[in-house]
Amino acid sequence: MSVIKKLLISLTLFLMASSKSHSVLIDVRTLEEWKSGHLKGAIHIPLNIISEDINKFVKSHNEEVLLYCRSGNRSGKAKNILDSLGYSNTINLGGITDASKLEKLEIIKN
């Protein structure tokens, strides 16, 4: 694991510990990936439509938004998109396996 990834995970853990719970947990993978398994309590908004659909699920630009995908790449892109739209509390949890461990949430299958 890279030094940067370790730092990001440490920062994420710190931020999560300092807040009581997240407001919105979003899976930005494809529908097929979502159906193969997703985190309990997550909302599915594919990366390609996140800028259009985010306001349906996140009411405040200050609300905490946790993002994950398969590896962390698309959730990083989603974070950049949301940040550019004025959302100020977005966190890239990385891939689904890392996000599951960090959030202590099971991966459920449809």
N, C-alpha and C positions, 0 to 999 in steps of 0.2 A: 504494500500500500504506500502510495506516495506521501511525502511530507505534507503537501498541500491538502490532500484528501483527509489525512489525519487531523490537520488543523481545522478543516471545515467540519468534520464530525465532532471535534471537541467544542467548537463554537456552537454548533447545533445543540449539543447536549447541555451546554451552559444556558443557552437561550430557552430551551425547553424546561430546564429546572427552575428558571426564574419566573416562568409563567405557570399558571395552574393547569391549563390544557390548551390544546390548539383549537382554533375556531373551525377551520376547514382543511381537510386532507384531500388532495387531488391527485389522481392517477392520470398522467398525460399520455399514456400508451395508446395503441390502436384498440379497436373494439375486440379484435381477435385475442390480443394479449390480455385485455381486461377479463374476457370470458375464461381464459385459462387459469386465472387466479388473481385476486387483488386483496388489498388490505381491508380488514373489517372496518367499516365506517367511512371508507373512502368514497369520493364522488368521481365519476369518470368524465373528464373533459379532455378529448384528444388535443395534442399540441396544435394541430392545424386549425382548431377553432377556439382556442382558449381566449384570444382577445375579444371574440364575439360573444362568448357565453359566460365569461367570468362574473359579470354583474348579476347573473341569475342566481348565483350561489354565494357571492361575497358582497355584502351590503356596504361595507366601509372600506376605504382605501387604507385604513390603519389596522384592519382585522388581520390576525395572523393566518397565513396561508402556507401550508406545508405541501411540497410537491415531490413526487417521485415518478420514476419510469422503470425501464429495465436495467439501465446501467448508470444513470445519473446525467447523461448527455442531454436528452430531451427535457428533463426537468430543469436543467441549467438554462436551456433556451427559454423555457416557459417562465422561469424567474426573471430573465432579462426582459421578456415581453411585458410581464406584469409590472416590473420596476419602471419601464418606459411609459406605462399607462398611469403611473402615479401611485401604485401600491407600494407601501413603505415597510411592510412586515412579511416579506416572502422568504421562505427557507427551502433550499434544495436539499432534500434528504438523501438524494442519490438513487441507487437502484432499489428495487422492491425488497430484496433480501436485507440490505442494510437498513432500509426504512422500517422493515418489520422488527428488526432487532432494536433499533433506536427507540421506536414508539411502543415496543412490547405489544405488537398487534399480530394476530395470526393472519396468515394468507388463506383466504377462503376461495373456494371454487364454485362456479355456478353449475 
